[in-house]
Amino acid sequence: MTRDLPMNVFRSRDGTGIAFDRLGGSLPIVLVGGPFGYRTFPELRQLAEYLAARFTVVNYDRRGRGDSGDTAPYAVEREIEDLEAVIDAVGGAARVGGWSSGGLLALRAAAAGVRIERLAVYDPPFIVEGSGHPVPADLAAQLHELTSAGRRSAAVRLFMTKAMGVPPLVVGFMRCSPSWSRFREAARAIADVLPDARHRVLARQSRNVSMPVLAPVLEEFFGRPAQARRLPSSSAWAATPAA
């Protein structure tokens, strides 16, 4: 059972309030959720409690989600600054685990020089050439139009059907989506291009991974001594569901 945690808030570089929980002690790990994730999501809280027996786990709400603020206009660079501020708050360097777009954000942050010692990404939503249908060129503009008009549900549906490839009739049942094979190829592709990286398939897991299965794998990976603090020579781990 997850426990109630006191909410903490820090200010990112542009003044946006970012809410986070801190649990445990020792080496810091920062968890970065996906596009629809938030820090009190039961599975993320469960994972944080598993890892807190050995690490200091920081679980935060990305801007525009949960209890965090949101300052317009949106830019990926602001989210990188948020992650950097979280890492600075726990000592200036950390191990990072990212899910879905949270994994992509962490990769972008590492490439930008944020001090990430070890990085694990699960189910990164890259589209490898030839592995799936192309994303519409004007998707970002369509999403911006919908969110600007306050039509957030329509924006979510558009993103899931056009970007993720989820059939419209099963938007709520992502395990039925043909996007799984593309995500598997994306994880392998990331591992192929990053230095000191490995790809791992978690047997009998879907996009909604079981935290008791994932936690010991992350514990073993994050528990190894860090070799460096920047992406060109740091360690990375890309995982994907088997289902």
Secondary structure, 3 states (H helix, E strand, C coil): CCCCCCCEEEECCCCCEEEEEEEECCCEEEEECCCCCCCCCHHHHHHHHHHCCCCEEEEECCCCCCCCCCCCCCCHHHHHHHHHHHHHHCCCCEEEEEECHHHHHHHHHHHCCCCEEEEEEECCCCCCCCCCCCCCCCHHHHHHHHHHCCCHHHHHHHHHHHHCCCCHHHCCCHHHCCHHHHHHHHHHHHHHHCCCEEEEEECCCCCCCCHHHHHHHHHHHHCCCCCCCCHHHCEEEEEEECC
